[in-house]
Amino acid sequence: MINRSIMIVGVGGQGTLLTSRVLGDVAVSLGLDVKVSEVHGMSQRGGSVVTYVKMGEVVYSPIVEKNEADILLCFEQLEALRWIDYAKKDGSIIVNSQRIDPMPVITGKAVYPENIIDKIKADYPQAISVPALDIARSCGNIKAVNMVMIGVMAKHTDIDRDIWIKAIERNVKPQFIEMNIKAFNMGYDFEEVK
């Protein structure tokens, strides 16, 4: 039986909510119970957005506590660092290498930390760094970062690739399906250069 606690972290506008819908759809198609909870910051202004997804035979609460996430799917580096304590030590951590400066950095009141991915990998050597923005751009739409990230995550699960693709087809507007599946497949086939 599949039991997973997943956290999706990013900033407003990166598609974290669509990602949670796709994950929920996958869980339902497998006959699993699923609970989803979304925590919005200043999402319209690029603020932090966190989504919890829990799936399993029976799920009582969607909330993921510290050291509980089997998968931490991070759409932005600083958000990865902010939420890293929620990942299990042996969990899957997938980090988009994209940097999006938060408002305090833009206004000069704070400095964006250096070498975030290196710091994460020092404590979590299994973490994967993905140039998801570059991959999405090569698919023709930078908004497909979320599908690239879903693809990378899907490869590291025991859930069949076709189940993911069908979930994407059910949750994406028809005119964007082909491009989103292309982005998913490129993420699925991505191999990090060590």
C-alpha positions as CSV (number, residue, x, y, z in Angstrom):
1,M,0.0,0.0,0.0
2,I,1.2,3.5,-0.9
3,N,1.4,5.9,2.1
4,R,3.0,9.2,1.4
5,S,3.3,12.6,2.9
6,I,4.2,15.2,0.4
7,M,4.9,18.9,0.7
8,I,5.0,21.2,-2.3
9,V,6.7,24.5,-1.5
10,G,7.2,27.5,-3.8
11,V,6.0,31.0,-4.4
12,G,2.8,32.4,-5.8
13,G,2.3,31.8,-9.5
14,Q,4.5,28.7,-9.8
15,G,1.7,26.2,-10.1
16,T,1.9,24.6,-6.7
17,L,-1.9,24.3,-6.5
18,L,-2.3,22.6,-9.9
19,T,0.5,20.3,-8.8
20,S,-1.5,19.3,-5.7
21,R,-4.6,18.7,-7.8
22,V,-2.6,16.3,-10.1
23,L,-1.2,14.5,-7.0
24,G,-4.7,14.2,-5.6
25,D,-6.0,12.9,-8.9
26,V,-3.2,10.3,-9.0
27,A,-4.1,9.1,-5.5
28,V,-7.8,8.8,-6.3
29,S,-7.1,6.9,-9.5
30,L,-5.1,4.4,-7.3
31,G,-8.1,4.0,-5.0
32,L,-6.3,5.8,-2.1
33,D,-7.7,8.2,0.4
34,V,-6.2,11.6,-0.1
35,K,-6.2,14.9,1.9
36,V,-4.9,18.2,0.5
37,S,-4.3,21.4,2.5
38,E,-3.1,24.7,1.0
39,V,-1.3,27.4,3.0
40,H,-1.1,30.7,1.2
41,G,1.2,33.5,2.0
42,M,1.2,36.6,-0.1
43,S,0.8,34.4,-3.1
44,Q,-0.3,37.1,-5.5
45,R,3.0,39.0,-4.8
46,G,5.4,36.1,-5.0
47,G,5.0,35.1,-1.4
48,S,5.4,31.6,0.1
49,V,2.9,29.0,-0.8
50,V,2.9,25.5,0.8
51,T,0.6,22.6,-0.1
52,Y,0.4,19.4,1.9
53,V,-0.8,16.2,0.2
54,K,-1.2,13.0,2.1
55,M,-2.3,9.7,0.5
56,G,-2.8,6.3,1.8
57,E,-5.3,3.6,2.8
58,V,-6.8,6.0,5.4
59,V,-5.7,9.6,5.9
60,Y,-7.0,11.5,8.9
61,S,-5.3,14.9,8.5
62,P,-3.6,16.6,5.6
63,I,-1.0,18.4,7.8
64,V,2.6,17.3,7.5
65,E,4.7,17.9,10.6
66,K,8.5,18.4,10.8
67,N,10.6,15.4,9.8
68,E,7.5,13.8,8.3
69,A,7.5,14.5,4.5
70,D,8.4,11.5,2.4
71,I,8.7,13.9,-0.5
72,L,9.6,17.6,-0.4
73,L,8.9,19.1,-3.8
74,C,10.5,22.6,-3.9
75,F,9.8,25.0,-6.7
76,E,12.3,27.6,-5.6
77,Q,15.7,27.4,-3.7
78,L,14.9,29.7,-0.8
79,E,11.6,28.0,-0.1
80,A,13.4,24.7,-0.1
81,L,15.7,26.0,2.6
82,R,12.8,27.5,4.6
83,W,10.9,24.1,4.7
84,I,13.8,21.6,4.7
85,D,13.1,20.6,8.3
86,Y,9.9,19.0,7.2
87,A,11.6,16.4,5.1
88,K,12.4,12.9,6.5
89,K,16.2,12.3,6.7
90,D,15.8,9.6,4.1
91,G,13.0,11.4,2.1
92,S,13.0,12.5,-1.5
93,I,14.0,16.2,-1.9
94,I,13.6,17.7,-5.3
95,V,14.7,21.3,-5.7
96,N,14.2,23.6,-8.7
97,S,17.4,25.5,-9.0
98,Q,15.4,28.7,-9.9
99,R,15.9,31.8,-7.7
100,I,13.0,34.2,-7.1
101,D,14.0,37.1,-4.9
102,P,11.4,37.8,-2.2
103,M,10.3,41.4,-1.5
104,P,12.9,42.0,1.3
105,V,15.7,41.1,-1.1
106,I,14.2,43.2,-3.8
107,T,14.0,46.2,-1.5
108,G,17.5,45.7,-0.1
109,K,16.4,44.9,3.4
110,A,17.7,41.3,3.2
111,V,20.3,39.3,1.3
112,Y,19.5,36.1,-0.7
113,P,21.5,33.3,0.9
114,E,24.4,31.8,-1.1
115,N,24.9,28.2,-2.0
116,I,21.5,27.0,-0.9
117,I,21.5,23.8,-2.8
118,D,25.0,22.9,-1.6
119,K,23.8,23.5,2.0
120,I,20.8,21.2,1.5
121,K,22.9,18.5,-0.1
122,A,25.3,18.6,2.8
123,D,22.5,17.4,5.1
124,Y,20.5,15.5,2.5
125,P,22.9,14.0,-0.1
126,Q,20.0,12.3,-1.9
127,A,18.5,15.7,-2.8
128,I,18.1,16.4,-6.5
129,S,18.7,19.8,-8.1
130,V,16.6,20.4,-11.3
131,P,17.0,23.3,-13.7
132,A,13.2,23.2,-14.1
133,L,12.9,26.7,-15.5
134,D,15.4,26.0,-18.3
135,I,13.6,22.7,-19.1
136,A,10.2,24.4,-19.1
137,R,11.5,27.1,-21.4
138,S,12.7,24.5,-23.8
139,C,9.2,23.1,-23.9
140,G,7.9,26.5,-25.0
141,N,6.3,27.8,-21.7
142,I,8.1,28.8,-18.5
143,K,4.8,28.2,-16.6
144,A,5.4,24.5,-17.1
145,V,8.0,24.4,-14.3
146,N,5.4,22.6,-12.2
147,M,5.0,19.8,-14.8
148,V,8.8,19.4,-15.0
149,M,8.9,19.0,-11.2
150,I,6.0,16.5,-11.2
151,G,7.9,14.5,-13.8
152,V,11.1,14.3,-11.8
153,M,9.1,13.3,-8.7
154,A,7.0,10.7,-10.6
155,K,10.2,9.0,-11.7
156,H,11.2,8.5,-8.1
157,T,7.9,6.8,-7.2
158,D,6.5,3.3,-7.9
159,I,3.5,4.8,-9.6
160,D,3.3,4.1,-13.4
161,R,4.1,6.9,-15.7
162,D,0.8,6.6,-17.6
163,I,-1.2,7.2,-14.4
164,W,0.6,10.6,-14.0
165,I,0.0,11.5,-17.6
166,K,-3.8,10.7,-17.4
167,A,-4.0,12.8,-14.2
168,I,-2.4,15.7,-16.1
169,E,-4.8,15.3,-19.0
170,R,-7.7,15.5,-16.6
171,N,-6.5,18.6,-14.7
172,V,-5.0,20.8,-17.5
173,K,-7.0,22.9,-20.0
174,P,-7.2,21.1,-23.3
175,Q,-5.1,23.6,-25.2
176,F,-2.2,23.2,-22.8
177,I,-2.2,19.4,-22.4
178,E,0.4,18.6,-25.1
179,M,2.9,21.1,-23.8
180,N,2.4,20.1,-20.2
181,I,2.9,16.4,-21.0
182,K,6.0,17.3,-22.9
183,A,7.3,19.2,-19.8
184,F,6.3,16.2,-17.6
185,N,8.2,13.8,-19.8
186,M,11.3,15.9,-19.9
187,G,11.2,16.1,-16.1
188,Y,10.7,12.3,-15.9
189,D,13.7,11.7,-18.2
190,F,15.9,14.3,-16.4
191,E,19.2,12.9,-14.9
192,E,21.1,15.2,-12.6
193,V,24.8,15.6,-13.5
194,K,26.7,14.9,-10.3
